[in-house]
Amino acid sequence: MSSLQIIVLHGHPGPNPWKIALILEELNVPYTTKIYTTPELKQPAFLALNRNGMTPVIEDPNRGLLLAESGAIMDYVLDQYDAEKRITFSTLPEQYHMKQWLQFQTTTQGPVLQGVFHWAFVESNPEAHASYVKNCRRVLQVLNDELADKEWLVGGKCSAADLSYVPFHSKLDFIMRDSKPDVEKDFPNVDAWYKRMLERDTVQKMLKDRDEATKKLSFPGKK
């Protein structure tokens, strides 16, 4: 896709922007990232991009589009840039099973882990934190059961449905600290699934880019 103009991905060290970066890497879509601190997200310059003051946001000069919300951006990028169906599907029911697991990531895995972090490091509330930790184990069990007899969530191949889980799962140690479960022991199917994704060059690049961006900024809970 060398003829494409460069997409600007406005992001933050938190996980959500990096699932967009990973999908862009997988599809070989040219992009650049602009990383913000949390206070910068509430300043007029960023609020002009997204009134909600949250990342990710993309600017796509190829379509003249400014778009916020990770789920909407994911749908857009996959619809517009995966004509070859590298990480999506053209068949039923796979198309909608993929959307099902993308939704589960967006509405469940991500918010649950955000809750674990929030109630430990932003507003200390042991009771709320314990509830979110319990729910995190439930999420891992759902995925573990789904992967009991297959390598990938949908259609026998690594798709966007799988890859969308990487940014949050890769931060389990940081988010959960002493509450982190023994994933290898308690959720072996999830552990093997995640390790398969770690073998992908695109995943390694995304993780490296994220870690380099994180080193340059500070945010709540950072050691």
One Martini backbone bead per residue (centre of mass of N, CA, C, O) as a GRO file, in nm:
protein
  223
    1MET     BB    1   0.057   0.063   0.021
    2SER     BB    2   0.252   0.304  -0.099
    3SER     BB    3   0.020   0.518  -0.208
    4LEU     BB    4  -0.038   0.598   0.067
    5GLN     BB    5  -0.119   0.790   0.307
    6ILE     BB    6  -0.058   0.900   0.625
    7ILE     BB    7  -0.161   0.796   0.920
    8VAL     BB    8  -0.292   0.936   1.220
    9LEU     BB    9  -0.213   0.829   1.553
   10HIS     BB   10  -0.375   0.900   1.844
   11GLY     BB   11  -0.220   0.856   2.166
   12HIS     BB   12  -0.133   0.627   2.439
   13PRO     BB   13   0.000   0.405   2.663
   14GLY     BB   14  -0.243   0.274   2.655
   15PRO     BB   15  -0.394   0.003   2.492
   16ASN     BB   16  -0.601   0.097   2.268
   17PRO     BB   17  -0.414   0.224   2.042
   18TRP     BB   18  -0.243  -0.051   1.991
   19LYS     BB   19  -0.459  -0.209   1.831
   20ILE     BB   20  -0.442  -0.021   1.588
   21ALA     BB   21  -0.145  -0.047   1.525
   22LEU     BB   22  -0.152  -0.353   1.474
   23ILE     BB   23  -0.348  -0.350   1.233
   24LEU     BB   24  -0.176  -0.168   1.054
   25GLU     BB   25   0.062  -0.361   1.044
   26GLU     BB   26  -0.084  -0.609   0.921
   27LEU     BB   27  -0.179  -0.417   0.658
   28ASN     BB   28   0.041  -0.212   0.568
   29VAL     BB   29  -0.026   0.072   0.689
   30PRO     BB   30   0.053   0.388   0.689
   31TYR     BB   31   0.195   0.534   0.995
   32THR     BB   32   0.158   0.757   1.276
   33THR     BB   33   0.249   0.865   1.603
   34LYS     BB   34   0.075   1.046   1.870
   35ILE     BB   35   0.172   1.120   2.199
   36TYR     BB   36   0.000   1.149   2.515
   37THR     BB   37  -0.081   1.288   2.790
   38THR     BB   38  -0.330   1.317   3.004
   39PRO     BB   39  -0.346   1.632   3.017
   40GLU     BB   40  -0.345   1.675   2.701
   41LEU     BB   41  -0.638   1.553   2.652
   42LYS     BB   42  -0.768   1.838   2.795
   43GLN     BB   43  -0.682   2.007   2.566
   44PRO     BB   44  -0.769   2.192   2.294
   45ALA     BB   45  -0.607   2.040   2.077
   46PHE     BB   46  -0.745   1.759   2.139
   47LEU     BB   47  -1.050   1.842   2.160
   48ALA     BB   48  -1.063   1.899   1.848
   49LEU     BB   49  -1.061   1.584   1.791
   50ASN     BB   50  -1.193   1.506   2.092
   51ARG     BB   51  -1.432   1.588   2.320
   52ASN     BB   52  -1.369   1.335   2.521
   53GLY     BB   53  -1.054   1.303   2.576
   54MET     BB   54  -0.974   1.040   2.393
   55THR     BB   55  -0.816   0.743   2.317
   56PRO     BB   56  -0.835   0.697   2.001
   57VAL     BB   57  -0.723   0.874   1.701
   58ILE     BB   58  -0.791   0.939   1.354
   59GLU     BB   59  -0.615   1.047   1.052
   60ASP     BB   60  -0.741   1.018   0.711
   61PRO     BB   61  -0.631   1.138   0.405
   62ASN     BB   62  -0.762   0.923   0.208
   63ARG     BB   63  -1.077   1.010   0.335
   64GLY     BB   64  -1.114   1.257   0.525
   65LEU     BB   65  -1.082   1.130   0.831
   66LEU     BB   66  -1.225   1.166   1.159
   67LEU     BB   67  -1.165   0.927   1.436
   68ALA     BB   68  -1.321   0.772   1.712
   69GLU     BB   69  -1.295   0.501   1.879
   70SER     BB   70  -1.181   0.185   1.871
   71GLY     BB   71  -1.416   0.028   1.739
   72ALA     BB   72  -1.459   0.218   1.496
   73ILE     BB   73  -1.170   0.205   1.391
   74MET     BB   74  -1.153  -0.093   1.345
   75ASP     BB   75  -1.381  -0.115   1.140
   76TYR     BB   76  -1.264   0.081   0.935
   77VAL     BB   77  -0.991  -0.048   0.872
   78LEU     BB   78  -1.102  -0.324   0.784
   79ASP     BB   79  -1.294  -0.220   0.559
   80GLN     BB   80  -1.069  -0.042   0.394
   81TYR     BB   81  -0.778  -0.245   0.430
   82ASP     BB   82  -0.907  -0.566   0.391
   83ALA     BB   83  -0.958  -0.695   0.097
   84GLU     BB   84  -0.785  -0.977   0.144
   85LYS     BB   85  -0.845  -1.106   0.424
   86ARG     BB   86  -0.614  -1.147   0.641
   87ILE     BB   87  -0.799  -1.058   0.930
   88THR     BB   88  -1.060  -1.155   0.791
   89PHE     BB   89  -1.397  -1.207   0.648
   90SER     BB   90  -1.636  -1.342   0.382
   91THR     BB   91  -1.788  -1.534   0.580
   92LEU     BB   92  -2.032  -1.738   0.700
   93PRO     BB   93  -2.006  -1.667   1.043
   94GLU     BB   94  -1.725  -1.521   1.073
   95GLN     BB   95  -1.785  -1.220   1.057
   96TYR     BB   96  -1.963  -1.224   1.332
   97HIS     BB   97  -1.769  -1.364   1.522
   98MET     BB   98  -1.560  -1.147   1.512
   99LYS     BB   99  -1.739  -0.921   1.625
  100GLN     BB  100  -1.800  -1.055   1.891
  101TRP     BB  101  -1.494  -1.053   1.995
  102LEU     BB  102  -1.451  -0.753   1.965
  103GLN     BB  103  -1.672  -0.675   2.169
  104PHE     BB  104  -1.558  -0.825   2.412
  105GLN     BB  105  -1.307  -0.655   2.431
  106THR     BB  106  -1.438  -0.367   2.447
  107THR     BB  107  -1.667  -0.441   2.687
  108THR     BB  108  -1.470  -0.632   2.882
  109GLN     BB  109  -1.166  -0.669   2.897
  110GLY     BB  110  -1.088  -0.372   2.909
  111PRO     BB  111  -1.272  -0.260   3.144
  112VAL     BB  112  -1.180  -0.458   3.360
  113LEU     BB  113  -0.878  -0.374   3.364
  114GLN     BB  114  -0.933  -0.078   3.421
  115GLY     BB  115  -1.063  -0.132   3.697
  116VAL     BB  116  -0.827  -0.259   3.838
  117PHE     BB  117  -0.646  -0.010   3.814
  118HIS     BB  118  -0.823   0.215   3.932
  119TRP     BB  119  -0.884   0.074   4.226
  120ALA     BB  120  -0.564   0.082   4.293
  121PHE     BB  121  -0.428   0.380   4.157
  122VAL     BB  122  -0.655   0.611   4.164
  123GLU     BB  123  -0.896   0.470   4.347
  124SER     BB  124  -0.897   0.343   4.645
  125ASN     BB  125  -1.078   0.011   4.639
  126PRO     BB  126  -1.082  -0.300   4.751
  127GLU     BB  127  -1.365  -0.402   4.674
  128ALA     BB  128  -1.362  -0.323   4.377
  129HIS     BB  129  -1.101  -0.462   4.303
  130ALA     BB  130  -1.190  -0.754   4.371
  131SER     BB  131  -1.420  -0.762   4.166
  132TYR     BB  132  -1.242  -0.719   3.910
  133VAL     BB  133  -1.060  -0.959   3.949
  134LYS     BB  134  -1.281  -1.170   3.930
  135ASN     BB  135  -1.370  -1.083   3.642
  136CYS     BB  136  -1.103  -1.143   3.504
  137ARG     BB  137  -1.117  -1.448   3.545
  138ARG     BB  138  -1.373  -1.484   3.383
  139VAL     BB  139  -1.264  -1.389   3.112
  140LEU     BB  140  -1.039  -1.601   3.092
  141GLN     BB  141  -1.235  -1.843   3.097
  142VAL     BB  142  -1.388  -1.783   2.842
  143LEU     BB  143  -1.140  -1.803   2.657
  144ASN     BB  144  -1.042  -2.082   2.743
  145ASP     BB  145  -1.297  -2.235   2.650
  146GLU     BB  146  -1.294  -2.144   2.352
  147LEU     BB  147  -0.979  -2.270   2.321
  148ALA     BB  148  -0.990  -2.584   2.376
  149ASP     BB  149  -1.021  -2.673   2.033
  150LYS     BB  150  -0.837  -2.414   1.947
  151GLU     BB  151  -0.622  -2.153   1.829
  152TRP     BB  152  -0.867  -1.971   1.735
  153LEU     BB  153  -1.156  -1.793   1.754
  154VAL     BB  154  -1.167  -1.774   1.423
  155GLY     BB  155  -1.149  -1.967   1.128
  156GLY     BB  156  -0.842  -2.087   1.169
  157LYS     BB  157  -0.724  -1.787   1.227
  158CYS     BB  158  -0.553  -1.507   1.256
  159SER     BB  159  -0.724  -1.228   1.380
  160ALA     BB  160  -0.860  -0.945   1.496
  161ALA     BB  161  -0.991  -1.090   1.734
  162ASP     BB  162  -0.719  -1.168   1.864
  163LEU     BB  163  -0.534  -0.906   1.848
  164SER     BB  164  -0.709  -0.715   2.036
  165TYR     BB  165  -0.592  -0.855   2.315
  166VAL     BB  166  -0.288  -0.788   2.348
  167PRO     BB  167  -0.247  -0.512   2.496
  168PHE     BB  168  -0.381  -0.601   2.765
  169HIS     BB  169  -0.245  -0.878   2.819
  170SER     BB  170   0.052  -0.757   2.824
  171LYS     BB  171  -0.046  -0.590   3.113
  172LEU     BB  172  -0.108  -0.772   3.358
  173ASP     BB  173   0.128  -0.722   3.550
  174PHE     BB  174   0.086  -0.414   3.579
  175ILE     BB  175  -0.221  -0.407   3.658
  176MET     BB  176  -0.230  -0.655   3.890
  177ARG     BB  177   0.014  -0.768   4.015
  178ASP     BB  178  -0.062  -0.949   4.295
  179SER     BB  179  -0.342  -1.043   4.129
  180LYS     BB  180  -0.216  -1.220   3.933
  181PRO     BB  181  -0.254  -1.481   3.752
  182ASP     BB  182  -0.180  -1.811   3.654
  183VAL     BB  183  -0.207  -1.856   3.330
  184GLU     BB  184  -0.057  -2.118   3.261
  185LYS     BB  185  -0.221  -2.287   3.476
  186ASP     BB  186  -0.535  -2.172   3.467
  187PHE     BB  187  -0.498  -2.067   3.133
  188PRO     BB  188  -0.358  -2.242   2.891
  189ASN     BB  189  -0.501  -2.149   2.628
  190VAL     BB  190  -0.433  -1.852   2.656
  191ASP     BB  191  -0.129  -1.877   2.675
  192ALA     BB  192  -0.085  -2.012   2.395
  193TRP     BB  193  -0.223  -1.793   2.226
  194TYR     BB  194  -0.040  -1.557   2.304
  195LYS     BB  195   0.227  -1.690   2.213
  196ARG     BB  196   0.152  -1.704   1.915
  197MET     BB  197   0.133  -1.394   1.879
  198LEU     BB  198   0.434  -1.332   1.966
  199GLU     BB  199   0.551  -1.451   1.684
  200ARG     BB  200   0.477  -1.189   1.561
  201ASP     BB  201   0.618  -0.914   1.424
  202THR     BB  202   0.390  -0.709   1.476
  203VAL     BB  203   0.375  -0.749   1.780
  204GLN     BB  204   0.665  -0.676   1.849
  205LYS     BB  205   0.655  -0.389   1.737
  206MET     BB  206   0.427  -0.277   1.907
  207LEU     BB  207   0.558  -0.328   2.185
  208LYS     BB  208   0.807  -0.157   2.136
  209ASP     BB  209   0.665   0.111   2.072
  210ARG     BB  210   0.512   0.132   2.338
  211ASP     BB  211   0.755   0.125   2.534
  212GLU     BB  212   0.892   0.377   2.422
  213ALA     BB  213   0.655   0.571   2.478
  214THR     BB  214   0.632   0.521   2.786
  215LYS     BB  215   0.919   0.631   2.870
  216LYS     BB  216   0.833   0.943   2.789
  217LEU     BB  217   0.605   0.899   2.999
  218SER     BB  218   0.356   0.975   3.244
  219PHE     BB  219   0.152   0.775   3.478
  220PRO     BB  220  -0.058   0.624   3.664
  221GLY     BB  221   0.140   0.376   3.840
  222LYS     BB  222   0.417   0.430   3.779
  223LYS     BB  223   0.746   0.321   3.866
   0.00000   0.00000   0.00000
